[in-house]
Amino acid sequence: MPAHVPGHFLDAAPLGLVLVPLLAAAVLFLSQRAKAAILVSVVSAILLSSAGLALHVLAVGPMRHRAGAWEAPLGIGLRADGLSALMLIVTALTGAVVSVYGAGWFRREARRAEGRFFWPLWLFLWAALNALYLSADLFNLYVALELIGLASVALVALSGGAEALIAGMRYLLVSLLGSLSYLLGVALLYGAHGVLDIQALGALTSPGALDWAAMTLMAVGLLAKAALFPLHFWLPSAHASAPAPVSAILSGLVVKAPFYLLLRLWFTAFPGLPSEATGQLLGVLGACAVLWGSLHALLQPRLKMLIAYSTVAQVGYLFFLFPLVTSASPAAGALAVDASLCQLASHAFAKAAMFLAAGNVMLAVGSDRIEDMGGVVRHLPLTFFAFGLAGVSIMGLPLSGGYVAKWLLLNASLESGQWGWAAVAIAGSLMAAGYVFRIWMHGFGQPQPCAELLPVPRGIQLSALALSLLALAMGISSEPLIRVLHAGGAFG
């Protein structure tokens, strides 16, 4: 263990990552006095705890914690390995920057009522995300998944308009159906094997009809929550109608949580069940998502809707992992794992930056219609620079995190002989270039007649820039995160 990370701090870190934001959320629901001090303390504690856990996993290996020292099935088991540590770090960094942005966004008089509920809901969601990444059994994972869904729905409906309420109700329906499907699979597994611990299930599950049914139910529920094509219909309206910091959280973090859980099931709970046909099916759905989402992004008249459809496309790249890890080439599978998780991290930073930049444009222009953005780049140079840097990663251009992810994906595709995934990735990158340059073209265009652009605080412009720089840093120095990812044997 690194000498500069105290042992007692690490013992409490997993539980603290869940309890600290949860308790802070409860306090802010009751009263928002000393809100700034509470938020600074919570964000600092989460950043330090996430970094400490990552160092421990890297130096020592996986970390286990039994809440209250109770053993299963009464106790709640927490476990951190490289995959957990990576997700915690990405969530902590994105959450910290979005929190800074939210402080400026909700400071305006017109949004203070929304801010009254945003902070407790956001901290509640953060606690649930951390619980998902650390939980070691399927039922606690269900509880965390359900809490994520409920908090996300409330955040989508935060503005209270008709569009937001309709999007929130649609999201709620999909979230509940997805959770129910997942829970039915958990019930089948418990009835058959009598255990819910993921590690223990890995030694018990077999390619029988019941385990296949359980895996299918759980996977379908998670795919709906991850908005994989064709179950993506709820995502564009939910992300586009929410306030800018909420859109950044949903796109950067929330849609990654079901994918994380699907990885846990695939590699740990059901290591012997997934077949090559299953992997190919998920890959085809991912390819459809890339092409369908990119095409719709090109056609959108609104900036936030464009970014939302881009999320549909970028999530599709994550699912190229499955056909590649089921190929006959272990080298291709290893490259695919690195590619998918690099894509996850770089997309979290880049897409959150894009939504924050879109929020800045809305503050200045008063709408997010692309045709109203003429000349905005002169008024918001930092915002458009941030949007451009994030777009570099989305397109997969050199020096960005998206470039590393797509380069690894291309190599994995060629190594396995499955050239189709490489072709789809290239097509998706070209289409991404189309919609990113479309925004820049309008930003540099002629201003609208009699258009009056409102001032945007520099602090929230710098927040968008910070996240886009993190996406760039993923490309310049991705090796440390990849080392953390593989620590602890999360992928066998």
SVG drawing of the C-alpha trace seen along z (x, -y; Angstrom):
<svg xmlns="http://www.w3.org/2000/svg" viewBox="-47 -46 52 72">
<polyline fill="none" stroke="black" stroke-width="0.4" points="0.0,0.0 1.4,-3.5 2.8,-5.0 1.1,-8.3 -2.4,-6.7 -3.4,-5.9 -4.9,-2.4 -7.8,-3.6 -8.8,-6.1 -8.9,-3.4 -11.0,-1.2 -13.7,-3.8 -13.4,-5.1 -15.8,-2.7 -18.6,-3.3 -17.8,-7.0 -18.2,-7.3 -21.8,-6.3 -22.7,-7.8 -21.1,-11.2 -23.1,-12.4 -26.2,-10.6 -26.1,-12.4 -25.3,-15.7 -28.3,-15.2 -30.6,-14.7 -29.2,-17.8 -29.7,-19.9 -33.3,-18.6 -34.1,-20.0 -32.0,-23.2 -29.6,-24.9 -27.8,-26.9 -24.0,-26.6 -24.7,-25.0 -21.4,-26.1 -19.3,-24.6 -21.2,-21.3 -20.7,-21.0 -17.0,-21.8 -16.6,-19.3 -18.5,-16.5 -16.7,-17.1 -13.3,-17.1 -14.0,-14.0 -15.2,-12.1 -12.2,-13.1 -9.8,-12.1 -11.5,-8.8 -11.7,-7.9 -8.0,-8.7 -7.1,-6.7 -9.0,-3.7 -7.4,-3.8 -3.9,-3.9 -4.8,-1.0 -6.1,1.1 -3.1,0.3 -0.6,1.1 -2.3,3.9 -5.2,5.3 -9.0,5.5 -10.4,4.1 -13.4,5.6 -15.5,3.9 -18.3,5.3 -20.6,2.6 -21.0,2.9 -18.7,6.0 -21.8,8.2 -21.2,11.0 -23.5,11.9 -26.4,12.3 -27.2,9.9 -24.3,7.5 -23.8,5.2 -20.6,6.1 -18.6,3.5 -15.8,4.4 -13.4,2.2 -11.2,3.4 -9.7,1.6 -13.0,1.2 -14.7,-0.2 -11.8,-2.6 -11.9,-3.8 -15.7,-4.5 -15.3,-6.3 -12.5,-8.5 -14.4,-9.4 -17.6,-10.1 -15.7,-12.2 -13.9,-14.4 -17.0,-14.9 -19.2,-15.5 -16.8,-18.0 -16.7,-20.1 -20.5,-19.9 -21.0,-20.9 -18.9,-24.1 -21.0,-24.8 -24.2,-24.2 -23.3,-26.7 -23.2,-29.4 -26.1,-28.1 -28.6,-28.1 -27.4,-31.3 -29.5,-33.3 -32.8,-34.5 -35.0,-32.6 -33.4,-29.3 -33.0,-29.5 -36.2,-27.5 -34.8,-24.7 -31.5,-24.9 -33.3,-24.3 -34.0,-20.7 -31.1,-20.2 -28.4,-19.9 -30.0,-17.2 -31.1,-15.2 -27.7,-15.4 -25.9,-14.3 -28.5,-11.5 -27.7,-10.4 -23.9,-10.6 -24.3,-8.4 -26.3,-5.9 -23.7,-5.9 -20.9,-5.2 -23.0,-2.5 -23.4,-0.8 -19.7,-0.8 -18.9,0.7 -21.7,3.1 -20.7,6.8 -24.1,8.5 -26.9,8.4 -29.7,7.2 -27.8,4.2 -26.9,3.4 -30.6,3.5 -31.3,1.0 -28.5,-1.3 -29.8,-1.0 -33.3,-1.9 -32.1,-4.9 -30.2,-6.2 -33.3,-5.9 -35.6,-7.7 -33.1,-10.6 -32.5,-11.0 -36.2,-11.2 -36.7,-13.9 -33.7,-15.9 -35.1,-15.6 -38.5,-17.1 -36.8,-19.8 -37.7,-22.7 -41.4,-21.8 -42.3,-22.6 -44.6,-20.4 -41.7,-19.1 -39.6,-18.2 -42.5,-16.5 -43.4,-14.4 -39.7,-13.4 -39.5,-12.6 -42.6,-10.4 -41.3,-8.5 -37.9,-8.1 -39.7,-6.9 -41.6,-4.2 -38.5,-2.9 -36.5,-3.0 -39.1,-1.0 -39.6,1.6 -35.8,2.0 -35.5,2.4 -38.3,4.9 -36.7,7.0 -33.4,6.9 -35.1,7.9 -36.9,10.8 -33.5,12.1 -32.1,11.7 -35.0,13.7 -34.4,16.5 -30.7,16.7 -31.5,16.6 -34.1,19.3 -31.7,21.5 -28.4,20.9 -29.3,19.4 -26.6,16.7 -26.5,13.2 -22.8,12.4 -21.4,11.8 -18.1,13.6 -19.8,16.7 -22.3,16.8 -19.5,16.9 -18.6,20.4 -22.2,21.6 -23.8,20.4 -23.8,22.7 -25.2,22.6 -28.6,24.0 -32.0,22.6 -32.7,21.0 -29.4,19.1 -29.8,18.1 -33.3,16.7 -31.9,14.8 -29.1,13.3 -31.4,12.3 -33.9,10.6 -31.1,8.7 -29.4,7.7 -32.6,6.4 -33.3,4.3 -29.8,2.8 -29.9,2.2 -33.1,0.1 -31.5,-1.9 -28.3,-2.4 -30.4,-3.6 -28.9,-1.2 -30.6,-1.1 -33.6,-0.4 -34.3,-1.1 -33.0,-4.7 -36.3,-6.4 -36.5,-8.0 -33.0,-9.5 -33.0,-12.5 -36.0,-14.3 -34.9,-13.5 -31.4,-14.9 -32.5,-17.9 -35.3,-19.1 -33.3,-19.0 -31.3,-21.9 -27.7,-22.0 -26.0,-20.6 -28.5,-17.8 -28.0,-17.0 -24.3,-16.8 -24.8,-14.4 -27.2,-12.2 -25.1,-11.9 -21.7,-11.8 -22.4,-9.5 -25.9,-8.0 -26.1,-6.1 -22.7,-4.6 -23.9,-2.9 -26.0,-0.2 -23.1,0.5 -20.8,1.0 -23.3,3.4 -23.5,5.3 -19.7,5.7 -20.0,7.1 -22.5,9.7 -20.7,10.6 -17.2,11.1 -18.0,12.1 -21.5,13.5 -21.9,15.3 -18.4,15.9 -19.4,19.2 -22.7,18.1 -22.1,15.4 -21.6,16.9 -20.1,15.5 -23.7,15.0 -24.6,13.0 -21.6,10.8 -22.3,10.3 -25.9,9.3 -24.8,6.6 -22.2,5.4 -24.8,5.1 -27.0,3.1 -24.1,0.9 -23.3,0.3 -27.0,-0.6 -26.8,-3.1 -23.6,-4.7 -25.1,-5.2 -28.7,-6.0 -27.6,-8.4 -25.1,-10.2 -27.5,-10.6 -30.2,-12.1 -27.6,-14.4 -26.8,-15.8 -30.4,-16.7 -31.3,-18.3 -32.3,-22.0 -31.6,-22.3 -28.1,-22.2 -29.1,-20.1 -31.1,-17.6 -28.0,-17.3 -25.8,-16.5 -28.4,-14.1 -28.5,-12.1 -24.7,-12.2 -24.9,-10.4 -27.0,-7.6 -24.2,-7.2 -21.3,-7.3 -22.9,-4.8 -23.0,-2.4 -19.2,-2.3 -19.1,-0.8 -20.9,2.3 -18.2,3.2 -16.4,4.7 -18.7,7.8 -18.2,9.2 -14.5,8.6 -14.0,10.3 -15.9,13.4 -13.6,13.7 -10.9,16.3 -8.2,13.7 -7.3,13.0 -5.2,10.1 -8.2,8.5 -10.3,9.0 -7.7,7.2 -7.5,4.3 -11.3,4.1 -11.6,3.8 -9.1,1.0 -10.9,-0.7 -14.3,-0.5 -13.3,-1.9 -11.2,-4.6 -14.3,-5.5 -16.4,-5.5 -14.1,-7.9 -13.4,-10.2 -17.0,-10.4 -18.0,-11.2 -15.7,-14.2 -16.4,-15.4 -20.1,-15.0 -20.6,-16.7 -18.4,-19.5 -20.6,-19.8 -23.8,-20.1 -22.3,-22.7 -21.2,-24.6 -24.7,-24.3 -26.0,-25.7 -23.7,-28.7 -25.1,-29.3 -28.6,-29.2 -27.8,-31.7 -26.4,-34.1 -28.9,-33.6 -32.0,-32.7 -32.5,-29.5 -30.6,-26.5 -31.8,-26.8 -28.7,-26.3 -29.8,-28.9 -29.9,-31.6 -26.2,-31.0 -24.8,-33.3 -21.8,-35.3 -21.9,-33.7 -18.3,-32.5 -17.2,-36.2 -19.2,-36.6 -18.3,-33.2 -14.8,-32.3 -14.0,-30.1 -17.3,-28.2 -16.7,-27.5 -13.1,-26.6 -14.4,-24.1 -17.0,-22.7 -14.4,-22.4 -12.0,-20.5 -14.8,-18.2 -15.7,-17.7 -12.1,-16.7 -12.5,-13.8 -16.0,-12.9 -14.6,-12.8 -11.6,-10.7 -8.9,-13.1 -5.3,-12.6 -4.2,-13.7 -7.7,-13.1 -9.2,-10.4 -11.6,-9.5 -8.6,-9.0 -7.0,-6.5 -10.3,-4.6 -11.0,-4.5 -7.4,-3.6 -7.5,-0.7 -10.9,0.4 -9.5,0.3 -6.6,2.5 -8.9,4.9 -11.1,5.2 -8.2,5.9 -6.6,8.3 -9.8,10.4 -10.5,10.2 -13.8,8.4 -13.3,5.4 -16.9,4.3 -16.6,2.7 -13.7,0.6 -15.7,-0.5 -18.6,-1.6 -16.2,-3.4 -14.7,-5.4 -18.2,-6.2 -19.3,-7.4 -16.3,-9.6 -16.9,-11.2 -20.5,-11.9 -19.5,-13.3 -17.1,-15.7 -20.1,-16.8 -22.3,-17.8 -19.5,-19.3 -18.3,-21.5 -21.9,-22.4 -22.1,-24.1 -18.8,-25.9 -20.0,-27.1 -23.1,-28.7 -21.1,-30.1 -18.8,-31.9 -21.7,-33.1 -23.4,-36.4 -25.2,-37.6 -29.0,-37.7 -30.4,-41.2 -31.1,-43.1 -29.8,-40.1 -28.8,-41.0 -26.4,-38.5 -26.5,-38.3 -23.4,-38.0 -22.3,-34.6 -20.2,-34.3 -16.6,-33.3 -16.7,-30.7 -19.2,-28.5 -17.4,-28.9 -14.2,-27.6 -16.1,-24.6 -16.9,-23.5 -13.3,-24.1 -12.0,-22.0 -14.0,-19.0 -12.9,-19.3 -9.3,-19.5 -9.9,-16.3 -11.1,-14.6 -7.9,-15.8 -5.7,-14.6 -7.2,-11.1 -5.4,-11.0 -2.2,-12.5 -1.8,-10.3 -4.3,-7.4 -1.8,-4.8 -2.4,-5.5 -6.1,-4.9 -5.6,-1.8 -3.2,-0.5 -5.9,-1.2 -8.5,0.5 -6.6,3.8 -5.6,3.8 -7.5,6.4 -8.4,8.7 -11.9,7.3 -11.7,9.0 -10.4,12.3"/>
</svg>
